[in-house]
Structure formats: C-alpha cells, structure tokens
Amino acid sequence: MGVTVTVGQQDAYLARVGRAGMLLLPMITGIGEQVREWADELAGEGITALVWDPFKGRSTDNATREELSGMLREMDDDTALAEQQELLDYLVDELGCSKVGVIGWCLGGRFAFLLAARDQRVSNVVAFHPTVPSRLPAHHTYDAIAEAAGITAPVLVSYPGADAAVPNADFETLQTVLQARTIGATFTQFFPGADHGFSDKSRHGKDVNADAYRLAWPQALAFMKSTVA
C-alpha cells in the first residue's frame, strides 16, 4: 500500500489515505517489514502514515541489528529532530493533514516525546517501550523524561515491567512528569514481565510479550483514531 517518497534530502515511507495523519518513528529495525505493516494498517484505518527513516535505507531487511545499533550510537539528536520536524511539516503543508500525531517504538518513543515537546501542533503522542533511561548514553543530548513536561498533547505510554533498558524507577519518574502537566491527558499501559521491545514480533515467541502486544495495540489504535480524526 505504501510508497517511498523524498522529503527534502531524506526518504520516507508513506501510506496516504486522508487528512488524519501520524508520523511513525521506528525502533532499531528501521523501516523494516513490521514498521511498514504498521503504517499500512494505519492507512487501512483511515490514517495517513509517514515513517521517518533513522538509518537512511538500512533496516532489518538488509542489515543486522548489531549494525543498526552501531548506527544508532552515532545518531545526533538535533539532526534527527530536524528530519522529523521536516516530515511533520510535510504531513501538514504538503499532504494537507488537519491533525497529526506521533508514534514511536523504543528509540522512536524517546524521539516522540522530544518532538512533541517542541511542536505544539502534535495532536497525540504514543510511545511503546520508549528508551528513556535517566542515565543518558553518550549519544543522547536531551533528557526525554524531563522534556516530556513540555508536551501539551494527550500521551499514551506503554511500558514493560521487565524493561532492561529503562529501570522501573525511571518509568515511575516519567509518569510523575507526565501526570504533573496542567494540560494533556496521560494514558498508561503497564505489562508485568514483558520485555523492552515487546511490540517487535521477533520477541513474540515469549508469551508474555505476545500477550502484551495483543492487549496494547488495539488500545493504541483507538487512541490514535480518537485524537487525529
């Protein structure tokens, strides 16, 4: 259903259907098969989906996760946010979307918070197992937990209780920050025993991850439809 489009100097995956829009920020897979399936599914639900390409043509379709992880460690926050802002502009100005939200997984979940804190046009934020540790890795310029305070849109965050990348204490801090906002509802999904990245179908051989995804995704889809329609 989707096609590759060029926006400025970057390529993106687009599944276009109407004036409701979502910007998709992938996990470590890049624009791999599953992320394209999510974009196509959103389009099937009447939401135009545009997917940022974090690794410039590289994904789990043509690279290993180890190679992609190495590229992630070289990623610059400001450059990534500028690319995402350009795609948001494209959804609004070129595609004519009247409302646009942002959804991200893992690394993309972190950027969803950062982008929404900077752009009040964002109509929703969906963050699946966002990689937002309080101890910032060397390649993180910004603290997404702290910056989440600036988000004015409603937020749905989905957190796995056995997340090895983000300690439970950090997730509790994130919840406190989100719920202290004076505008913007907060919806929290919590899945005891599920792993970081439980949405990734490669992790669904473990029942707790597959079960978490089966519960989480329909609620997230309903949230997106209600906030960008």
C-alpha positions, -999 to 999 in steps of 0.1 A, spaced: 0 0 0 28 24 9 54 41 -13 88 57 -7 87 95 -10 115 121 -9 111 149 15 140 174 13 171 153 14 155 123 31 134 94 20 104 83 40 77 56 37 42 69 30 8 52 32 -16 80 23 -54 79 27 -68 112 41 -64 143 63 -58 125 96 -21 118 100 5 100 121 43 103 120 59 70 128 93 68 144 107 33 142 126 11 166 160 -4 160 146 -22 130 144 10 109 118 9 82 117 -28 83 88 -51 73 69 -48 106 71 -10 106 58 -8 71 29 -32 81 20 -8 109 20 21 85 -2 2 61 -25 -8 89 -30 28 100 -38 37 64 -64 9 64 -79 26 94 -82 59 76 -50 75 89 -22 87 66 11 73 79 45 87 72 76 69 85 109 85 94 140 66 82 165 67 110 192 47 92 190 61 57 179 30 38 193 5 62 169 -17 82 164 -53 93 156 -60 57 192 -55 47 213 -51 79 218 -69 112 205 -54 145 241 -51 156 250 -29 126 219 -8 132 227 -5 169 262 9 159 245 34 136 222 44 165 252 52 187 263 77 160 230 94 158 228 131 166 196 143 184 194 176 167 198 162 132 172 135 139 147 161 153 152 184 123 144 155 100 113 146 120 102 182 120 106 183 82 83 153 79 58 168 103 58 199 81 53 177 50 23 160 66 7 193 74 18 216 45 21 192 15 -3 164 24 -29 187 40 -33 167 72 -56 187 96 -43 168 127 -11 149 131 1 127 159 34 109 165 40 73 175 74 58 183 88 25 195 120 22 216 144 49 202 114 63 183 94 65 215 121 87 230 120 110 200 82 111 201 85 128 235 112 152 223 94 162 191 60 167 208 77 189 235 90 211 207 59 213 184 25 221 198 8 210 165 12 174 176 -22 160 184 -11 129 203 19 110 214 21 72 215 53 58 230 58 20 231 86 9 254 104 43 249 141 42 255 143 70 281 169 60 308 176 87 334 214 79 329 219 94 294 240 74 269 268 94 253 247 100 221 217 114 239 219 152 240 184 157 256 167 142 286 134 129 273 119 124 307 125 160 317 113 173 284 81 154 285 69 181 309 65 204 278 41 182 259 6 196 256 -10 167 236 -25 136 252 0 109 257 -3 71 257 28 53 270 32 16 271 58 2 294 70 -34 300 77 -44 336 109 -63 327 123 -35 306 161 -40 308 168 -7 290 147 16 313 145 8 350 111 8 367 122 38 387 128 58 356 93 49 342 78 60 375 96 93 372 83 96 336 47 90 348 51 117 375 64 142 350 35 134 325 8 135 352 21 168 366 13 186 333 -16 210 335 -28 202 300 -28 169 282 -42 136 294 -19 107 302 -28 71 295 -5 44 309 -2 7 299 19 -15 322 27 -51 314 44 -71 342 70 -94 329 71 -81 294 104 -72 278 118 -40 262 106 -40 226 77 -64 232 59 -50 202 86 -64 179 72 -97 165 107 -113 168 100 -112 206 66 -129 204 80 -164 209 78 -154 245 41 -155 255 42 -125 279 54 -103 251 29 -115 225 1 -112 251 12 -76 260 12 -66 223 -22 -81 217 -36 -60 245 -16 -29 238 -20 -23 201 -59 -22 198 -60 4 226 -33 25 210 -50 23 177 -83 35 192 -64 63 210 -48 75 177 -81 74 158 -99 94 185 -72 121 186 -64 128 149 -98 121 133 
